[in-house]
């Protein structure tokens, strides 16, 4: 048996979609209807399906009839059928037709950012095609193909590439 040669300087701090800070939050239930796009907990933002109350789709362009309705959260409440690897295989992806919690306000939510590095204070955005969460430099431009989430910013943990961060949502 070898002796320990590396000391990690950071501990795991959360699961995507979980609360990181206690405080007020607002979520509503929607049925997920995202077509071929995956519904990934803590990594996907949604808009309302045009003209259909109570249904949400990954991505989309917020506007009249298709408002931003939240980020998929609360990973510990969903019963899943597993993956193609087996019925008991773990997954963070929910099938279409699932009744899910979408969060629009939270003091500290763990999310998976997927587009680039992120620093504390950077605004949060999402891809209009896939709903994948990302960020952009404070004072900079929203990346092409993405739209900003009003009042959302990285609250904790600088990310050097794709990775977990804690965001605040003020919607």
PyMOL commands that set and color helices and strands:
alter all, ss='L'
color gray80, all
select helices_A, chain A and resi 75-77
alter helices_A, ss='H'
color red, helices_A
select strands_A, chain A and resi 25-32+39-40+45-48+55-58+68-72+93-94+99-113+123-127+133-136+146-156+163-170
alter strands_A, ss='S'
color yellow, strands_A
deselect
rebuild
show_as cartoon
